[in-house]
Amino acid sequence: PPDQPPSHTPFLAGPQIVLSVYGPDFFGHDVVRGYGAVHVPFTPGRHRRTIAMFVPESTSRLQQFTSWLTGRRPEFTDPKVVARGEGREVTRVRSQGFVTVSFNVM
């Protein structure tokens, strides 16, 4: 019916913070340690959010070994992949811990 909004209308959740965490590997190469995203709260006050971090993985054992040896591990080149989540269901990822963020909203 025309008086009801369409069910496929996307919900606009507001701004997000996208995290990309890097650190050294065994050989001293700077590699991605995790990606994550969180929506910024709208309501005034102090807010704590725990963000689940994840990293993309190689699809084969040979790629995993080559990545480990060269220090060139799989990375997302576009932060929108992390923020939107579209297409991530076909990407192999591994959980990589959590990051806690505090917001002070005025």
N, C-alpha and C positions, 0 to 999 in steps of 0.2 A: 504493500500500500504506500501511496505517496506521503502520508503523514508520519511514517516511521523512517528513522535514519537507516541507511544501508548497513548491513552487518559487516561488510568488508572495509568500512572506513577505518583507517589506522588510528590508534590512540596516540596522541602526541604527549609523550611523557616528559618533555622538557630537556634541558641540557644534561650532558653526561661528561664525566671525566674518564678518559681512556688511559690506562697505565701500560707502559712497556718497561719491564724491569730487565736490566742487563747486568752481567757479572762475568768474572774470569772463569774459564774452564781449567782442566788439569794442566794444559799447555800454556796458559796465560792468555788465550784468545778471548776477546770480549764476545760473549754469546748471550742470546735471549734466555732469561730465567723464567719469564712469565708475562702473560697478557691478561688484562681484566678491564672491566668497565663498570661504572656505577652511575646512577642518576643522581643529580644534585637535588637535595630536598628543597621544597618550597616554603615550608612553615618555619617561622622564626624559632631560634633556639639552638642548642647544641645537639648534634646528631652524630652517631657513630655507625659506620657501615663496614661490614666485613666483605671483602671482594674475593671471590674464588678465582685463583690464577690458573692459567693453562698454557701449554706450549704445543706448537704443531710438531708432529713426528714424521719421520721418513716412512715410506710405505714398505720398503724392503730391507732385509738385513744388510745387503750390500750398500745401499744408500746410507743406512745408519752407521756402518763402519767407516765409510768414506767421509761422512759428515763429522764424525768424532775425530778422525785422523787429521782432516784439514782445518777443523775449527769453523767450518761453514755449515751451520745447522739451519734447518728450515725456519723461515721467518715470514711474517705477514708484512708486505710492503705498504699496504694501505690500512690506516687505523680504522677506517669505516667497516672493515671486515669484523673487527672486534666489537665496535659499537652497535652495529646492526644485527649481527648474528646470521644474516642471510648467507647461505652457501656454506656455513660452518658445519652443517650436518653431514656434508660429504668430505670434510677435512678430518684427518685423523689427528686427535689432540690427546694430551695426557694432563691430568690434574697436577698442579705444581704448588700446592699450598694456598695460603691466604694472606691478604694484606688488609689491615684495619686502617680506615681513614676517618678523621674527625672533621665535621663541618660546623662552623659557627655562622648561622644565618641570621641576618638582621632584618 
